[in-house]
Amino acid sequence: MTRRTSSSPLLRALAVIAILFVIAPLLSVFVRVPWTDFWSTLNTHAVRQSLIISLQTSLVAALLAAVLGIPLSWWLARTSSKISRVIRTICIAPMVLPPVVAGIALLAAFGRRGVVGEQLFNWWGISLPFTKTAVILAQVFVSMPFLILAVEAAFRQADEGLEDAARTFGASPARIFFSVVVPSVRPALVAGVVLAWARSFGEFGASITFAGSFPGRTQTLPMSVYEIATYDYRQALVVSVFMMFVSIAVLAGMRDSWATGSTR
């Protein structure tokens, strides 16, 4: 069934302005990009190196976000105490933090003189800042909230009757979770992990503050775009278009989940 809506000319005009405001910058990049140099630019050593680091770190970050975020989402969905509401607010705060503030917060926690980092360095000689591990930690920090929001909502909508039925047959809590709950919300889990990966792949501010931008070591593709833009705008357009392709592909692949809000 097609839902019909009516709106005033003013609302329609404002909607058109909003659409144009979003579309114009995106289309402008496609218009200005030097397509004849597209593949040769992407195939340069610096870009390939940054792309490899981005893929490596973002995939690990998405996995860690899933391992940590899915159990947390389950707990938040099944707990209604005041402390759970406080924890939820804190855990999704990185979504709205200025990127450089997120990076400073990571330095304060895991830097050599940080609350945790100082102990790691003094006890085991582990220094996290300005390493590939720091890139991953920054990506997990900023991407896990996206996974939590997507997965917690699915857990809240899951049929608890199935869990009760499994419990009456003597299934353990772990078996209920992995055999009943997870399959029932699999689309949302996949969407959450993909969102976490996409956010990690595009992460810039917190990473460059906490990990720096060292070619071949911590320089991801967004950092590479930022550096290239200082001396070759046309080359920066090429890499930007490539990252836009990735973002659009992710949204297109997830359109059913985010458009309908369904978990099944």
TIPABA-525668 format. One record per residue (C-alpha): residue in three letters; x, y, z. Coordinates in steps of 0.001 Angstrom, whole numbers, padded with zeros to 6 digits. Example, Ala and Ser with C-alpha at 12.3 -4.5 7.8 and 13.67 -1.06 7.14 Angstrom:
2
<r><torro>ALA</torro><xx>012300</xx><yy>-004500</yy><zz>007800</zz></r>
<r><torro>SER</torro><xx>013670</xx><yy>-001060</yy><zz>007140</zz></r>
REM end
This chain:
264
<r><torro>MET</torro><xx>000000</xx><yy>000000</yy><zz>000000</zz></r>
<r><torro>THR</torro><xx>001341</xx><yy>003433</yy><zz>-000917</zz></r>
<r><torro>ARG</torro><xx>000939</xx><yy>006028</yy><zz>001776</zz></r>
<r><torro>ARG</torro><xx>-000111</xx><yy>009410</yy><zz>000442</zz></r>
<r><torro>THR</torro><xx>000717</xx><yy>012595</yy><zz>002294</zz></r>
<r><torro>SER</torro><xx>-000181</xx><yy>016189</yy><zz>001704</zz></r>
<r><torro>SER</torro><xx>002043</xx><yy>019125</yy><zz>002483</zz></r>
<r><torro>SER</torro><xx>002061</xx><yy>022851</yy><zz>001991</zz></r>
<r><torro>PRO</torro><xx>004108</xx><yy>024486</yy><zz>-000785</zz></r>
<r><torro>LEU</torro><xx>006400</xx><yy>025941</yy><zz>001911</zz></r>
<r><torro>LEU</torro><xx>007169</xx><yy>022497</yy><zz>003354</zz></r>
<r><torro>ARG</torro><xx>007823</xx><yy>021082</yy><zz>-000111</zz></r>
<r><torro>ALA</torro><xx>010131</xx><yy>023994</yy><zz>-000913</zz></r>
<r><torro>LEU</torro><xx>012082</xx><yy>023507</yy><zz>002304</zz></r>
<r><torro>ALA</torro><xx>012347</xx><yy>019782</yy><zz>001599</zz></r>
<r><torro>VAL</torro><xx>013731</xx><yy>020490</yy><zz>-001872</zz></r>
<r><torro>ILE</torro><xx>016262</xx><yy>022938</yy><zz>-000421</zz></r>
<r><torro>ALA</torro><xx>017364</xx><yy>020328</yy><zz>002109</zz></r>
<r><torro>ILE</torro><xx>017784</xx><yy>017729</yy><zz>-000632</zz></r>
<r><torro>LEU</torro><xx>019785</xx><yy>020089</yy><zz>-002819</zz></r>
<r><torro>PHE</torro><xx>021932</xx><yy>021148</yy><zz>000123</zz></r>
<r><torro>VAL</torro><xx>022989</xx><yy>017533</yy><zz>000710</zz></r>
<r><torro>ILE</torro><xx>023232</xx><yy>016483</yy><zz>-002925</zz></r>
<r><torro>ALA</torro><xx>025102</xx><yy>019526</yy><zz>-004286</zz></r>
<r><torro>PRO</torro><xx>028431</xx><yy>018928</yy><zz>-002494</zz></r>
<r><torro>LEU</torro><xx>028349</xx><yy>015202</yy><zz>-003262</zz></r>
<r><torro>LEU</torro><xx>027597</xx><yy>015704</yy><zz>-006948</zz></r>
<r><torro>SER</torro><xx>030183</xx><yy>018474</yy><zz>-007169</zz></r>
<r><torro>VAL</torro><xx>032905</xx><yy>016029</yy><zz>-006172</zz></r>
<r><torro>PHE</torro><xx>031862</xx><yy>013673</yy><zz>-008979</zz></r>
<r><torro>VAL</torro><xx>031801</xx><yy>016571</yy><zz>-011461</zz></r>
<r><torro>ARG</torro><xx>035240</xx><yy>017883</yy><zz>-010511</zz></r>
<r><torro>VAL</torro><xx>037104</xx><yy>014596</yy><zz>-010115</zz></r>
<r><torro>PRO</torro><xx>039656</xx><yy>013896</yy><zz>-012905</zz></r>
<r><torro>TRP</torro><xx>038260</xx><yy>010546</yy><zz>-014066</zz></r>
<r><torro>THR</torro><xx>041090</xx><yy>009987</yy><zz>-016537</zz></r>
<r><torro>ASP</torro><xx>043532</xx><yy>009813</yy><zz>-013613</zz></r>
<r><torro>PHE</torro><xx>041240</xx><yy>007839</yy><zz>-011311</zz></r>
<r><torro>TRP</torro><xx>042912</xx><yy>004413</yy><zz>-011322</zz></r>
<r><torro>SER</torro><xx>046446</xx><yy>005737</yy><zz>-011616</zz></r>
<r><torro>THR</torro><xx>045888</xx><yy>007914</yy><zz>-008545</zz></r>
<r><torro>LEU</torro><xx>044416</xx><yy>005084</yy><zz>-006492</zz></r>
<r><torro>ASN</torro><xx>047319</xx><yy>002889</yy><zz>-007539</zz></r>
<r><torro>THR</torro><xx>050004</xx><yy>005160</yy><zz>-006105</zz></r>
<r><torro>HIS</torro><xx>052113</xx><yy>003683</yy><zz>-003336</zz></r>
<r><torro>ALA</torro><xx>050953</xx><yy>006152</yy><zz>-000681</zz></r>
<r><torro>VAL</torro><xx>047252</xx><yy>005606</yy><zz>-001378</zz></r>
<r><torro>ARG</torro><xx>047566</xx><yy>001806</yy><zz>-001562</zz></r>
<r><torro>GLN</torro><xx>049501</xx><yy>001795</yy><zz>001694</zz></r>
<r><torro>SER</torro><xx>046887</xx><yy>003935</yy><zz>003435</zz></r>
<r><torro>LEU</torro><xx>044066</xx><yy>001803</yy><zz>002038</zz></r>
<r><torro>ILE</torro><xx>045660</xx><yy>-001383</yy><zz>003358</zz></r>
<r><torro>ILE</torro><xx>046079</xx><yy>000136</yy><zz>006825</zz></r>
<r><torro>SER</torro><xx>042466</xx><yy>001363</yy><zz>006758</zz></r>
<r><torro>LEU</torro><xx>041156</xx><yy>-002070</yy><zz>005817</zz></r>
<r><torro>GLN</torro><xx>043287</xx><yy>-003838</yy><zz>008412</zz></r>
<r><torro>THR</torro><xx>042429</xx><yy>-001543</yy><zz>011297</zz></r>
<r><torro>SER</torro><xx>038745</xx><yy>-001049</yy><zz>010448</zz></r>
<r><torro>LEU</torro><xx>038081</xx><yy>-004786</yy><zz>010160</zz></r>
<r><torro>VAL</torro><xx>039754</xx><yy>-005474</yy><zz>013505</zz></r>
<r><torro>ALA</torro><xx>037909</xx><yy>-002515</yy><zz>015047</zz></r>
<r><torro>ALA</torro><xx>034536</xx><yy>-003761</yy><zz>013760</zz></r>
<r><torro>LEU</torro><xx>035247</xx><yy>-007218</yy><zz>015208</zz></r>
<r><torro>LEU</torro><xx>036204</xx><yy>-005756</yy><zz>018594</zz></r>
<r><torro>ALA</torro><xx>033160</xx><yy>-003468</yy><zz>018553</zz></r>
<r><torro>ALA</torro><xx>030976</xx><yy>-006533</yy><zz>017964</zz></r>
<r><torro>VAL</torro><xx>032654</xx><yy>-008651</yy><zz>020654</zz></r>
<r><torro>LEU</torro><xx>032298</xx><yy>-005875</yy><zz>023216</zz></r>
<r><torro>GLY</torro><xx>029186</xx><yy>-004088</yy><zz>021985</zz></r>
<r><torro>ILE</torro><xx>026793</xx><yy>-006994</yy><zz>021448</zz></r>
<r><torro>PRO</torro><xx>026914</xx><yy>-008241</yy><zz>025073</zz></r>
<r><torro>LEU</torro><xx>026634</xx><yy>-004644</yy><zz>026284</zz></r>
<r><torro>SER</torro><xx>023634</xx><yy>-004066</yy><zz>024011</zz></r>
<r><torro>TRP</torro><xx>022000</xx><yy>-007222</yy><zz>025363</zz></r>
<r><torro>TRP</torro><xx>022489</xx><yy>-006078</yy><zz>028949</zz></r>
<r><torro>LEU</torro><xx>021150</xx><yy>-002596</yy><zz>028201</zz></r>
<r><torro>ALA</torro><xx>018089</xx><yy>-004061</yy><zz>026468</zz></r>
<r><torro>ARG</torro><xx>017290</xx><yy>-006371</yy><zz>029373</zz></r>
<r><torro>THR</torro><xx>017999</xx><yy>-003918</yy><zz>032206</zz></r>
<r><torro>SER</torro><xx>015813</xx><yy>-000989</yy><zz>033151</zz></r>
<r><torro>SER</torro><xx>017675</xx><yy>000358</yy><zz>036176</zz></r>
<r><torro>LYS</torro><xx>018844</xx><yy>003955</yy><zz>036505</zz></r>
<r><torro>ILE</torro><xx>022465</xx><yy>002861</yy><zz>036270</zz></r>
<r><torro>SER</torro><xx>021784</xx><yy>001257</yy><zz>032875</zz></r>
<r><torro>ARG</torro><xx>020407</xx><yy>004555</yy><zz>031570</zz></r>
<r><torro>VAL</torro><xx>023509</xx><yy>006375</yy><zz>032774</zz></r>
<r><torro>ILE</torro><xx>025787</xx><yy>003763</yy><zz>031209</zz></r>
<r><torro>ARG</torro><xx>023868</xx><yy>003934</yy><zz>027908</zz></r>
<r><torro>THR</torro><xx>024310</xx><yy>007697</yy><zz>027779</zz></r>
<r><torro>ILE</torro><xx>028027</xx><yy>007426</yy><zz>028497</zz></r>
<r><torro>CYS</torro><xx>028569</xx><yy>004618</yy><zz>025978</zz></r>
<r><torro>ILE</torro><xx>026958</xx><yy>006486</yy><zz>023089</zz></r>
<r><torro>ALA</torro><xx>028582</xx><yy>009827</yy><zz>023995</zz></r>
<r><torro>PRO</torro><xx>031484</xx><yy>009322</yy><zz>021508</zz></r>
<r><torro>MET</torro><xx>028930</xx><yy>009772</yy><zz>018710</zz></r>
<r><torro>VAL</torro><xx>028541</xx><yy>013454</yy><zz>019583</zz></r>
<r><torro>LEU</torro><xx>031988</xx><yy>014273</yy><zz>020952</zz></r>
<r><torro>PRO</torro><xx>034157</xx><yy>016541</yy><zz>018794</zz></r>
<r><torro>PRO</torro><xx>036706</xx><yy>014196</yy><zz>017159</zz></r>
<r><torro>VAL</torro><xx>039718</xx><yy>015957</yy><zz>018641</zz></r>
<r><torro>VAL</torro><xx>038119</xx><yy>015726</yy><zz>022098</zz></r>
<r><torro>ALA</torro><xx>037712</xx><yy>011976</yy><zz>021604</zz></r>
<r><torro>GLY</torro><xx>041399</xx><yy>011781</yy><zz>020704</zz></r>
<r><torro>ILE</torro><xx>042418</xx><yy>013793</yy><zz>023770</zz></r>
<r><torro>ALA</torro><xx>040241</xx><yy>011543</yy><zz>025945</zz></r>
<r><torro>LEU</torro><xx>042014</xx><yy>008475</yy><zz>024548</zz></r>
<r><torro>LEU</torro><xx>045385</xx><yy>010079</yy><zz>025251</zz></r>
<r><torro>ALA</torro><xx>044274</xx><yy>010862</yy><zz>028799</zz></r>
<r><torro>ALA</torro><xx>043331</xx><yy>007218</yy><zz>029295</zz></r>
<r><torro>PHE</torro><xx>045914</xx><yy>005296</yy><zz>027265</zz></r>
<r><torro>GLY</torro><xx>048793</xx><yy>007738</yy><zz>026740</zz></r>
<r><torro>ARG</torro><xx>052142</xx><yy>007123</yy><zz>028422</zz></r>
<r><torro>ARG</torro><xx>051041</xx><yy>009409</yy><zz>031232</zz></r>
<r><torro>GLY</torro><xx>047401</xx><yy>008365</yy><zz>030993</zz></r>
<r><torro>VAL</torro><xx>045341</xx><yy>006795</yy><zz>033736</zz></r>
<r><torro>VAL</torro><xx>045652</xx><yy>003322</yy><zz>032187</zz></r>
<r><torro>GLY</torro><xx>048522</xx><yy>003862</yy><zz>029766</zz></r>
<r><torro>GLU</torro><xx>051003</xx><yy>004868</yy><zz>032456</zz></r>
<r><torro>GLN</torro><xx>050447</xx><yy>001564</yy><zz>034256</zz></r>
<r><torro>LEU</torro><xx>050776</xx><yy>-000403</yy><zz>031015</zz></r>
<r><torro>PHE</torro><xx>054071</xx><yy>001321</yy><zz>030263</zz></r>
<r><torro>ASN</torro><xx>055494</xx><yy>001055</yy><zz>033772</zz></r>
<r><torro>TRP</torro><xx>054545</xx><yy>-002597</yy><zz>034294</zz></r>
<r><torro>TRP</torro><xx>054953</xx><yy>-004105</yy><zz>030828</zz></r>
<r><torro>GLY</torro><xx>056646</xx><yy>-001442</yy><zz>028723</zz></r>
<r><torro>ILE</torro><xx>053577</xx><yy>-001135</yy><zz>026479</zz></r>
<r><torro>SER</torro><xx>053184</xx><yy>002228</yy><zz>024740</zz></r>
<r><torro>LEU</torro><xx>049928</xx><yy>002583</yy><zz>022801</zz></r>
<r><torro>PRO</torro><xx>049904</xx><yy>006119</yy><zz>021326</zz></r>
<r><torro>PHE</torro><xx>051089</xx><yy>006611</yy><zz>017740</zz></r>
<r><torro>THR</torro><xx>050848</xx><yy>002920</yy><zz>016886</zz></r>
<r><torro>LYS</torro><xx>048496</xx><yy>000889</yy><zz>014718</zz></r>
<r><torro>THR</torro><xx>046883</xx><yy>-000373</yy><zz>017934</zz></r>
<r><torro>ALA</torro><xx>046070</xx><yy>003242</yy><zz>018776</zz></r>
<r><torro>VAL</torro><xx>044299</xx><yy>003584</yy><zz>015421</zz></r>
<r><torro>ILE</torro><xx>042181</xx><yy>000522</yy><zz>016239</zz></r>
<r><torro>LEU</torro><xx>041349</xx><yy>001769</yy><zz>019739</zz></r>
<r><torro>ALA</torro><xx>040251</xx><yy>005130</yy><zz>018339</zz></r>
<r><torro>GLN</torro><xx>038083</xx><yy>003421</yy><zz>015729</zz></r>
<r><torro>VAL</torro><xx>036428</xx><yy>001161</yy><zz>018306</zz></r>
<r><torro>PHE</torro><xx>035811</xx><yy>004142</yy><zz>020583</zz></r>
<r><torro>VAL</torro><xx>033920</xx><yy>006124</yy><zz>017935</zz></r>
<r><torro>SER</torro><xx>032205</xx><yy>003236</yy><zz>016121</zz></r>
<r><torro>MET</torro><xx>030869</xx><yy>001040</yy><zz>018919</zz></r>
<r><torro>PRO</torro><xx>028024</xx><yy>003472</yy><zz>019805</zz></r>
<r><torro>PHE</torro><xx>026542</xx><yy>002959</yy><zz>016307</zz></r>
<r><torro>LEU</torro><xx>026515</xx><yy>-000788</yy><zz>016837</zz></r>
<r><torro>ILE</torro><xx>025025</xx><yy>-000442</yy><zz>020322</zz></r>
<r><torro>LEU</torro><xx>022120</xx><yy>001698</yy><zz>019137</zz></r>
<r><torro>ALA</torro><xx>021284</xx><yy>-000646</yy><zz>016258</zz></r>
<r><torro>VAL</torro><xx>021604</xx><yy>-003891</yy><zz>018198</zz></r>
<r><torro>GLU</torro><xx>020019</xx><yy>-002784</yy><zz>021460</zz></r>
<r><torro>ALA</torro><xx>016864</xx><yy>-001722</yy><zz>019612</zz></r>
<r><torro>ALA</torro><xx>016691</xx><yy>-005169</yy><zz>017993</zz></r>
<r><torro>PHE</torro><xx>017164</xx><yy>-006947</yy><zz>021309</zz></r>
<r><torro>ARG</torro><xx>014310</xx><yy>-004920</yy><zz>022797</zz></r>
<r><torro>GLN</torro><xx>012011</xx><yy>-006026</yy><zz>019971</zz></r>
<r><torro>ALA</torro><xx>013013</xx><yy>-009692</yy><zz>020174</zz></r>
<r><torro>ASP</torro><xx>010292</xx><yy>-012152</yy><zz>021211</zz></r>
<r><torro>GLU</torro><xx>011002</xx><yy>-013034</yy><zz>024837</zz></r>
<r><torro>GLY</torro><xx>008493</xx><yy>-015864</yy><zz>024596</zz></r>
<r><torro>LEU</torro><xx>011014</xx><yy>-017882</yy><zz>022605</zz></r>
<r><torro>GLU</torro><xx>013564</xx><yy>-017377</yy><zz>025355</zz></r>
<r><torro>ASP</torro><xx>011049</xx><yy>-018493</yy><zz>028000</zz></r>
<r><torro>ALA</torro><xx>010227</xx><yy>-021590</yy><zz>025982</zz></r>
<r><torro>ALA</torro><xx>013914</xx><yy>-022499</yy><zz>025627</zz></r>
<r><torro>ARG</torro><xx>014408</xx><yy>-021913</yy><zz>029350</zz></r>
<r><torro>THR</torro><xx>011592</xx><yy>-024329</yy><zz>030235</zz></r>
<r><torro>PHE</torro><xx>013404</xx><yy>-027020</yy><zz>028227</zz></r>
<r><torro>GLY</torro><xx>016478</xx><yy>-026530</yy><zz>030374</zz></r>
<r><torro>ALA</torro><xx>018639</xx><yy>-024488</yy><zz>027987</zz></r>
<r><torro>SER</torro><xx>021448</xx><yy>-022562</yy><zz>029637</zz></r>
<r><torro>PRO</torro><xx>021556</xx><yy>-018743</yy><zz>029397</zz></r>
<r><torro>ALA</torro><xx>024501</xx><yy>-018939</yy><zz>026996</zz></r>
<r><torro>ARG</torro><xx>022721</xx><yy>-021440</yy><zz>024745</zz></r>
<r><torro>ILE</torro><xx>019548</xx><yy>-019338</yy><zz>024769</zz></r>
<r><torro>PHE</torro><xx>021545</xx><yy>-016277</yy><zz>023770</zz></r>
<r><torro>PHE</torro><xx>023476</xx><yy>-017891</yy><zz>020906</zz></r>
<r><torro>SER</torro><xx>020813</xx><yy>-020341</yy><zz>019680</zz></r>
<r><torro>VAL</torro><xx>017621</xx><yy>-018306</yy><zz>020123</zz></r>
<r><torro>VAL</torro><xx>018282</xx><yy>-014601</yy><zz>020593</zz></r>
<r><torro>VAL</torro><xx>021122</xx><yy>-014039</yy><zz>018126</zz></r>
<r><torro>PRO</torro><xx>019417</xx><yy>-015784</yy><zz>015169</zz></r>
<r><torro>SER</torro><xx>016237</xx><yy>-013786</yy><zz>015797</zz></r>
<r><torro>VAL</torro><xx>018052</xx><yy>-010447</yy><zz>015451</zz></r>
<r><torro>ARG</torro><xx>020706</xx><yy>-011452</yy><zz>012901</zz></r>
<r><torro>PRO</torro><xx>019853</xx><yy>-008704</yy><zz>010363</zz></r>
<r><torro>ALA</torro><xx>020282</xx><yy>-006023</yy><zz>013025</zz></r>
<r><torro>LEU</torro><xx>023541</xx><yy>-007591</yy><zz>014176</zz></r>
<r><torro>VAL</torro><xx>024885</xx><yy>-007552</yy><zz>010632</zz></r>
<r><torro>ALA</torro><xx>023726</xx><yy>-003964</yy><zz>010159</zz></r>
<r><torro>GLY</torro><xx>025371</xx><yy>-002909</yy><zz>013417</zz></r>
<r><torro>VAL</torro><xx>028682</xx><yy>-004539</yy><zz>012540</zz></r>
<r><torro>VAL</torro><xx>028652</xx><yy>-003022</yy><zz>009044</zz></r>
<r><torro>LEU</torro><xx>027888</xx><yy>000414</yy><zz>010488</zz></r>
<r><torro>ALA</torro><xx>030758</xx><yy>000005</yy><zz>012944</zz></r>
<r><torro>TRP</torro><xx>033090</xx><yy>-000999</yy><zz>010109</zz></r>
<r><torro>ALA</torro><xx>032022</xx><yy>001919</yy><zz>007912</zz></r>
<r><torro>ARG</torro><xx>032476</xx><yy>004384</yy><zz>010765</zz></r>
<r><torro>SER</torro><xx>035887</xx><yy>002892</yy><zz>011540</zz></r>
<r><torro>PHE</torro><xx>036922</xx><yy>003016</yy><zz>007884</zz></r>
<r><torro>GLY</torro><xx>036097</xx><yy>006728</yy><zz>007723</zz></r>
<r><torro>GLU</torro><xx>037483</xx><yy>007689</yy><zz>011131</zz></r>
<r><torro>PHE</torro><xx>039882</xx><yy>010640</yy><zz>011124</zz></r>
<r><torro>GLY</torro><xx>039833</xx><yy>013094</yy><zz>014043</zz></r>
<r><torro>ALA</torro><xx>040291</xx><yy>010856</yy><zz>017066</zz></r>
<r><torro>SER</torro><xx>042773</xx><yy>008648</yy><zz>015199</zz></r>
<r><torro>ILE</torro><xx>045062</xx><yy>011450</yy><zz>014048</zz></r>
<r><torro>THR</torro><xx>045071</xx><yy>012919</yy><zz>017567</zz></r>
<r><torro>PHE</torro><xx>045779</xx><yy>009633</yy><zz>019353</zz></r>
<r><torro>ALA</torro><xx>047770</xx><yy>007741</yy><zz>016704</zz></r>
<r><torro>GLY</torro><xx>049225</xx><yy>010434</yy><zz>014474</zz></r>
<r><torro>SER</torro><xx>049564</xx><yy>010222</yy><zz>010709</zz></r>
<r><torro>PHE</torro><xx>052712</xx><yy>008257</yy><zz>009917</zz></r>
<r><torro>PRO</torro><xx>052812</xx><yy>006819</yy><zz>006372</zz></r>
<r><torro>GLY</torro><xx>053067</xx><yy>003051</yy><zz>006354</zz></r>
<r><torro>ARG</torro><xx>052326</xx><yy>002814</yy><zz>010074</zz></r>
<r><torro>THR</torro><xx>049271</xx><yy>004756</yy><zz>011241</zz></r>
<r><torro>GLN</torro><xx>048193</xx><yy>006800</yy><zz>008203</zz></r>
<r><torro>THR</torro><xx>044729</xx><yy>005640</yy><zz>007175</zz></r>
<r><torro>LEU</torro><xx>042941</xx><yy>006643</yy><zz>003981</zz></r>
<r><torro>PRO</torro><xx>041110</xx><yy>009651</yy><zz>005521</zz></r>
<r><torro>MET</torro><xx>044435</xx><yy>010901</yy><zz>006877</zz></r>
<r><torro>SER</torro><xx>045946</xx><yy>010403</yy><zz>003444</zz></r>
<r><torro>VAL</torro><xx>043159</xx><yy>012489</yy><zz>001857</zz></r>
<r><torro>TYR</torro><xx>043813</xx><yy>015278</yy><zz>004347</zz></r>
<r><torro>GLU</torro><xx>047527</xx><yy>015269</yy><zz>003572</zz></r>
<r><torro>ILE</torro><xx>047086</xx><yy>015003</yy><zz>-000211</zz></r>
<r><torro>ALA</torro><xx>044625</xx><yy>017927</yy><zz>-000210</zz></r>
<r><torro>THR</torro><xx>047422</xx><yy>020230</yy><zz>000999</zz></r>
<r><torro>TYR</torro><xx>049416</xx><yy>019788</yy><zz>-002207</zz></r>
<r><torro>ASP</torro><xx>047198</xx><yy>018141</yy><zz>-004872</zz></r>
<r><torro>TYR</torro><xx>043491</xx><yy>018956</yy><zz>-004780</zz></r>
<r><torro>ARG</torro><xx>042687</xx><yy>016855</yy><zz>-007861</zz></r>
<r><torro>GLN</torro><xx>044268</xx><yy>013749</yy><zz>-006354</zz></r>
<r><torro>ALA</torro><xx>042388</xx><yy>014361</yy><zz>-003114</zz></r>
<r><torro>LEU</torro><xx>039147</xx><yy>014429</yy><zz>-005123</zz></r>
<r><torro>VAL</torro><xx>039923</xx><yy>010973</yy><zz>-006543</zz></r>
<r><torro>VAL</torro><xx>040492</xx><yy>009404</yy><zz>-003127</zz></r>
<r><torro>SER</torro><xx>037428</xx><yy>011209</yy><zz>-001750</zz></r>
<r><torro>VAL</torro><xx>035247</xx><yy>009775</yy><zz>-004519</zz></r>
<r><torro>PHE</torro><xx>036547</xx><yy>006296</yy><zz>-003748</zz></r>
<r><torro>MET</torro><xx>035569</xx><yy>006697</yy><zz>-000085</zz></r>
<r><torro>MET</torro><xx>032179</xx><yy>008039</yy><zz>-001151</zz></r>
<r><torro>PHE</torro><xx>031663</xx><yy>004904</yy><zz>-003260</zz></r>
<r><torro>VAL</torro><xx>032371</xx><yy>002806</yy><zz>-000171</zz></r>
<r><torro>SER</torro><xx>029909</xx><yy>004808</yy><zz>001957</zz></r>
<r><torro>ILE</torro><xx>027164</xx><yy>004680</yy><zz>-000665</zz></r>
<r><torro>ALA</torro><xx>027691</xx><yy>000936</yy><zz>-001146</zz></r>
<r><torro>VAL</torro><xx>027313</xx><yy>000374</yy><zz>002602</zz></r>
<r><torro>LEU</torro><xx>024087</xx><yy>002388</yy><zz>002762</zz></r>
<r><torro>ALA</torro><xx>022707</xx><yy>000693</yy><zz>-000347</zz></r>
<r><torro>GLY</torro><xx>023454</xx><yy>-002728</yy><zz>001078</zz></r>
<r><torro>MET</torro><xx>021708</xx><yy>-001844</yy><zz>004340</zz></r>
<r><torro>ARG</torro><xx>018764</xx><yy>000047</yy><zz>002879</zz></r>
<r><torro>ASP</torro><xx>016185</xx><yy>-002557</yy><zz>003916</zz></r>
<r><torro>SER</torro><xx>017337</xx><yy>-002531</yy><zz>007545</zz></r>
<r><torro>TRP</torro><xx>017566</xx><yy>001217</yy><zz>008075</zz></r>
<r><torro>ALA</torro><xx>014625</xx><yy>002141</yy><zz>005858</zz></r>
<r><torro>THR</torro><xx>012115</xx><yy>-000217</yy><zz>007422</zz></r>
<r><torro>GLY</torro><xx>013633</xx><yy>-000569</yy><zz>010884</zz></r>
<r><torro>SER</torro><xx>012937</xx><yy>-004310</yy><zz>010751</zz></r>
<r><torro>THR</torro><xx>015058</xx><yy>-006858</yy><zz>012625</zz></r>
<r><torro>ARG</torro><xx>013764</xx><yy>-009942</yy><zz>010859</zz></r>
REM end
